[in-house]
Amino acid sequence: MEKRWVLKSQGDPEVASRLVADLRINPILVNLLIQRGITTFDDAKRFFDLR
């Protein structure tokens, strides 16, 4: 069975730059979060379960 990669588009650059600043993580990781619908600091906090 042949598998195919499905490439998602890049996230909104403004949202990405804000998350990079807020989370202090690599822009590539931020883009992965955005592709999964995580676009705010609070969303990321819930995703990572940061306390």
N, C-alpha and C positions, 0 to 999 in steps of 0.2 A: 504494500500500500504506500502510495506516495503522499508525503506530507508537504504542506505549503505554509510558508510564513505569511502572516497577515500583518502588514506594517500599518501602524496607526499614525495619524498626522501629528505634527508637533503641537504642543499646547500654546495658548495665548502668551506671547512674549512678556506682556505686562504682568500677568499672573505669575509667570515663571520667575521673573526677576524679583517680585515681591516675596515669593516663597523662598527663594534662595537666600534673601536677606533675613527673613524671619526664622527659617530653620537652620541656616548656616550649614547647608549640605550641598553636595555637588549638583550642578545644573542638570546633569544626565539623570540623576535620581529624582530630581524635582519633575522633570518631564515625564518620567514613568508614573509618578504620583498623579499628575494632571491627566494622563491618559486613562487612569483608573477612576477619574471623577473627583479626586481630592484636590481642591483648589483653594482652601483656606488653611490658616494655621490650626484652627480648631479641628478641622477635618483630619489633618495630619496627626494632631495630638491623639484623636480617637483611634486612628489607624495604627499608630505606634504604641498606643496605650501608655502615653507618657504621663507621669504623675508628678 
